[in-house]
Amino acid sequence: FIGVGGYGETHLRGFLPHHHAGRIRICALADASPSALAAAEKLADIPSADAYSDYLELLDRGDLHAVVISTPISSHRKIALQAIQEGLFVLLEKPPVPLLSELRELITADTRRRVMVAFQHLV
């Protein structure tokens, strides 16, 4: 999870039951806000999940399959492109980017069709 405050917390809450049921493994949380990161660590209560103040450290792990990006909209493009370059599946919070030209760039970069934009959330 990259960005765990706001909607990032909502996504984390939605994925936690799947983690506890063994269907997925939440292994890392990242947020530039120390308070948001601390709150997410407490909420998740997953001792094996690493916490990062810099999302680049999270992306450097080498053991990820997917990321959820719920950061400020202005950062979506940069983070999503980096995740795409790492070959990861990406769940990108809406709106995906602020400019249509940036959306076209993401679509072009996503040659393996691994990026999904989150427009709905079911609990």
N, C-alpha and C positions, 0 to 999 in steps of 0.2 A: 504494500500500500504506500503510495507516494501522495502525501497530503492526507492527514487523518483528522483534521478539524472540519467543522461544517458538514458538507455532504460526504466527506471522507469518513467521518464517524458513522454516518448512516450506512454507507457501503460496508464498513467494517462490521457493524451490527448484523447486517444481512448475511455476511459470509461466515460469521462465527459459528452458527449451528452446523454448517457444512464442515468446518474445521473439526469441531468436536465429534461429529459423526464419522470422521475419517475419510470424507470424500475429497477434501482438499487439505493442503497444509499451508497455513499462514506462517511465513518464516521471517518476514521483515516488515518494519514500519518506518516511514521517513516523514519528517516534517521539520521545517525551519523554525517553527514555534516550539520552544521547550515545553510550554504549558500544554499545548495540544498533543505533543508527543507523549508527555507524562500521563495525560488523561487517557490516551489511546492504549498505552501499555497497561494501565490499571483496568480499563474496560476489557481488553482482550484477555488479560491474565494468562498469557502464553509464555512461560519462562524461556522456551527455546526460540522465540521470535526476537531477532536482533532489532535494535532501534538505532536510527541514524538521523542526524540533524542535516545531513547533506545527501540528497537523493542520488548523487553520482556514486557515492560509496555503496549504496544499495544496488545500483545497476552493475557495479563491478563485481558482485558476488560470484557470478558464474554458475550458480545453481538454480536460477529462476526459470520458470516457464511462462509466467504471466505477471502483469502488474495492473493495479488499479490506480489511475491518475485522477486525483480530486484536488488539484492545486488551483490557485487563481488562474483565470482564463488566459491571461497574458503569458503564462508560462507553459501552457498546454503544448504548443507547437514544438518548442525546444525539447521538452521531456519526451513527448511522443516519438519524435524523430529519433532520439537516442535509443528509446526502447525498441523501435522498429529495427534499427541497426543492430541491436543485440539479438534480433530474431524472436522477440517475445510476443506473446499475445497481449493485447492492450485493451482494457476497459477504460474509456476516456469519458469523463463527466462532461455533460453538455453545458454550454455550447462547446464544441470541440476546439474552435479557434475563433478569434474575433474578425478575421478577414476571409473573404471568399478565396483570395489568392493563396492564403495559407492552407485552406481546406484542400484546394487542388494540389498543393505541394504534398500534403499528407497522403492523399489518395494515390498520387503518383509513387510516393515512397513505399507505400504498403503493397508491394507486389505480391506478397503471399496472403493477402487478405486476412490479416490477423487483428485488425483494429475494429472495435465496436464502440459506438457512442451510446452512453447510458441516458436514455430518455425516460425510463420507467424504473420503478423500484418496487418489488413485492417483498413483503416480510413474511 
